[in-house]
Amino acid sequence: MNLHHALPSEIRELIRKGKLFGHTSGMAKGYVQANVVILPEKYAFDFLKFCFRNPKTCPLLDIAETGAVSFPTYGKNADIRTDVSKYRVYRHGELVETPNDIQHLFEEDMVSFLIGCSFTFEHALLDAGLPVRHIEEQHNVPMYVTNIDTRPSGIFRGPLTVSMRPMTMKEAIKATEITTHYKQVHGTPIHIGRPEDIGIKDLSQPDFGEPVQINEGEVPVFWGCGVTPQSVALAAKPDLVITHAPGHMFVTDVLESQMGD
C-alpha cells in the first residue's frame, strides 16, 4: 500500500492491527494529522483553557466526550486507545511507559483532545516546491524545547516546544505565506534564524525526533509544536497524562481543504 495516498481509515487500521509502527509524516496526503492528549476529567477544563491561551502551540481541533474513544468530527469511527502507533504515558511528571496501545490504561473518566499538527501543512510546502528535509531524509522531524514560556492554566505551565525545517530565507518567506492559511495547525513560524535566541544550544541534539542536514545558505525555521503538552506534563506533574509519541500522529478523517483559515 502507498501510505502517502492511503485513506486515514486504512492508516488507522494498519496501526490498530500492529502492522504500522513508525512516524506518520508524509502519510495520507490531504488529510489533517493531530497531536493527542488524554487525561482524567478533573484536569480537562484547565487543559482546555491552556489550549485556548496558547493557540500557536496547542491549536485545539476536537474533544471527545468523557469516556469516549472517538471524536465528534475528526475521527467518528476511530478508537483513540489503539489508533496511534506509539503512545507516551506520564505519571507525576515522569515518563513511565511507551505502549503501542492504551486499552489497559483507558478509564471511563478520560477526556481525549486532538491538537493541530504541523505535518498537516507539509503537503502544501511540498506542493509549492519547498524543502521538507526530514521527509527527504525519511525520518522524524527535529523538535526542541525553547526558553519561551507558555501562558499557564491551573497546573499546566512550562516551556514552548518547536519543530524545525531548514530553508533559505527566500523559501522561509514563502513558507510563512503558505502557513498563514493553516492557523488550526500552528500557522506561521514562531522564529526564523538564530536558535540561541530561543534557548536552543545545539540543532544537532533535538529534544525529540531526529536531526536534519542544514545546507549552506539555509536557516532554521521554527514552528510551534504540539509536543508542547509533553514538556508541560513534565512540569505540571498531573497524576496521569497520555500523549502520542513525537511524530506518531493521529490521522484524522478531515481533509485539509475542509479547514478554515
C-alpha positions in Angstrom: 0.0 0.0 0.0 1.2 3.5 -0.9 0.9 5.2 2.6 1.3 8.6 1.0 -2.0 8.2 -0.8 -3.7 5.9 1.8 -7.0 6.8 3.4 -6.9 7.7 7.1 -9.1 4.7 8.0 -6.6 2.5 6.2 -3.7 4.0 8.1 -5.5 3.6 11.4 -6.4 0.0 10.6 -2.8 -0.9 10.0 -1.8 0.7 13.3 -4.7 -1.0 15.2 -3.6 -4.4 13.8 0.0 -3.8 14.7 1.2 -3.6 11.1 2.4 0.0 11.2 4.6 1.4 14.0 6.6 4.3 12.5 6.1 8.1 12.4 3.3 9.3 10.2 5.0 12.3 8.4 4.0 12.2 4.7 1.2 9.7 5.1 -2.5 10.2 4.0 -1.8 13.2 1.8 -4.5 15.8 2.1 -5.8 14.8 5.5 -5.2 16.5 8.8 -2.9 14.9 11.3 -3.3 15.6 15.0 -1.4 15.5 18.3 -3.1 13.6 21.1 -3.5 14.4 24.8 -5.6 12.1 27.1 -6.1 12.9 30.8 -8.6 12.4 33.6 -11.6 14.6 33.5 -10.5 16.5 36.7 -7.7 18.1 34.6 -9.7 18.6 31.4 -11.1 22.2 31.9 -7.7 23.5 32.9 -6.1 21.9 29.8 -8.9 23.3 27.6 -8.0 26.8 28.9 -4.3 26.1 28.3 -5.1 25.3 24.7 -7.2 28.5 24.4 -4.4 30.6 25.8 -1.7 29.0 23.7 -3.2 28.7 20.2 0.0 28.8 18.2 1.4 25.7 20.0 -1.8 23.9 21.0 -4.4 24.7 18.4 -7.4 22.6 19.5 -9.2 20.6 16.8 -11.6 18.3 18.6 -12.5 17.0 22.1 -14.1 13.6 22.8 -16.9 13.2 25.3 -15.8 11.9 28.7 -15.0 8.2 28.4 -15.5 8.2 24.6 -12.8 6.7 22.3 -13.9 8.5 19.1 -14.3 12.2 18.2 -17.4 14.2 17.0 -15.7 15.5 13.8 -12.1 14.4 13.3 -12.5 10.6 13.9 -16.0 9.4 14.2 -15.1 5.7 13.7 -11.7 5.9 15.3 -10.5 4.3 18.6 -8.1 6.6 20.4 -6.9 3.6 22.5 -5.4 1.8 19.5 -5.1 4.1 16.5 -1.8 5.8 17.4 1.3 3.8 16.6 3.1 4.7 19.8 1.9 6.5 23.0 3.7 8.1 25.9 2.4 7.6 29.4 3.4 10.2 32.1 2.7 9.8 35.8 3.5 12.7 38.2 5.8 14.2 35.5 7.7 11.0 34.8 7.6 9.1 31.5 6.8 5.5 32.7 5.6 3.7 29.5 5.6 3.9 25.7 3.0 1.3 24.7 1.5 0.7 21.2 -2.0 0.8 22.6 -3.5 2.0 25.8 -6.6 -0.2 26.3 -5.2 -1.3 29.6 -5.0 2.3 30.8 -8.1 4.0 29.5 -10.7 4.7 32.1 -14.3 6.0 32.0 -13.3 9.4 33.2 -10.7 10.0 30.5 -11.1 13.0 28.1 -9.2 13.0 24.8 -8.0 16.1 22.9 -6.8 16.4 19.3 -4.4 19.3 18.7 -3.3 20.5 15.3 0.0 19.2 13.9 2.5 20.8 11.5 2.6 17.6 9.5 -0.7 18.8 8.0 0.8 21.8 6.2 3.9 19.9 5.0 2.0 18.7 1.9 1.3 22.3 1.0 5.0 23.2 1.4 6.0 20.2 -0.8 3.4 21.2 -3.5 4.9 24.6 -3.5 8.4 23.2 -4.2 9.7 23.9 -0.8 12.1 21.5 1.0 10.9 19.4 3.9 14.2 17.9 4.9 13.0 15.2 7.4 10.7 13.8 4.7 13.6 13.9 2.2 15.7 12.0 4.7 12.9 9.7 5.7 12.8 10.2 9.4 11.0 12.2 12.1 11.1 16.0 12.4 13.5 17.5 14.9 11.8 19.2 17.9 13.3 21.4 20.5 12.2 22.7 23.9 12.7 26.5 24.0 13.1 29.2 26.6 9.7 30.7 25.7 7.1 30.3 28.4 3.6 29.2 27.6 0.6 31.1 29.2 -0.3 29.0 32.2 -3.7 27.5 33.2 -4.1 25.8 36.5 -1.3 23.3 36.9 -0.4 23.5 33.2 2.6 25.6 32.6 6.0 25.3 31.1 8.2 25.9 28.0 7.1 26.0 24.4 8.3 23.3 22.1 9.0 23.9 18.4 9.6 21.8 15.3 12.3 22.9 12.8 12.6 22.8 9.0 15.7 24.3 7.3 15.2 26.6 4.3 16.8 29.5 2.5 15.5 32.9 3.6 13.5 33.2 0.4 11.9 29.8 0.9 11.2 30.7 4.6 9.3 33.8 3.4 7.2 31.7 1.0 6.6 29.1 3.7 5.4 31.8 6.1 2.9 33.0 3.4 1.6 29.4 2.9 1.3 28.6 6.6 -0.7 31.8 7.3 -3.6 29.8 5.9 -3.1 27.0 8.5 -3.9 28.6 11.8 -5.5 25.5 13.1 -2.2 23.6 12.7 0.2 26.1 14.2 0.1 28.7 11.4 3.2 30.9 10.7 6.7 30.2 12.2 7.5 31.2 15.8 11.1 32.1 14.9 13.5 32.2 12.0 17.2 32.2 12.2 19.2 32.3 15.4 18.3 29.2 17.6 20.2 30.6 20.6 17.7 33.4 20.8 15.0 31.0 21.8 17.2 28.9 24.1 18.3 26.1 21.6 22.0 25.4 22.0 22.7 22.7 19.5 20.5 21.9 16.5 22.2 18.5 16.1 20.7 17.5 19.5 16.9 17.8 19.3 14.9 17.0 22.4 12.5 14.9 20.3 12.8 13.4 16.8 16.0 13.3 14.8 18.4 16.0 13.5 18.4 17.0 9.8 21.0 18.3 7.4 21.2 22.1 7.2 22.8 23.1 3.9 24.8 26.1 3.1 22.7 29.2 2.7 19.8 27.7 4.8 18.5 29.0 8.1 16.4 27.1 10.7 12.7 27.8 10.6 10.8 27.0 13.8 7.1 26.4 14.1 5.0 25.9 17.2 4.8 22.1 18.1 2.0 20.1 19.6 4.6 18.2 21.6 4.5 21.2 23.9 1.9 19.4 26.2 4.6 16.7 26.9 7.0 19.3 28.2 4.2 20.9 30.1 3.2 17.4 31.5 6.7 17.1 32.9 6.4 20.5 34.6 2.8 20.1 35.8 3.1 16.6 37.1 -0.5 15.5 37.0 -1.4 12.0 38.2 -1.7 10.8 34.6 -1.3 12.2 31.1 -1.2 10.1 27.9 0.1 11.5 24.7 1.2 10.3 21.2 5.0 9.7 20.9 6.5 12.6 19.0 5.9 12.1 15.2 3.4 9.2 15.7 0.3 11.2 15.0 -3.4 10.5 14.9 -4.5 10.6 11.3 -7.9 12.2 11.1 -10.8 11.9 8.6 -10.9 15.6 7.9 -9.4 17.0 4.7 -7.0 19.9 4.9 -9.3 21.7 2.4 -12.2 21.5 4.9 -10.3 23.5 7.5 -10.9 27.2 7.6 -8.3 29.9 7.8 
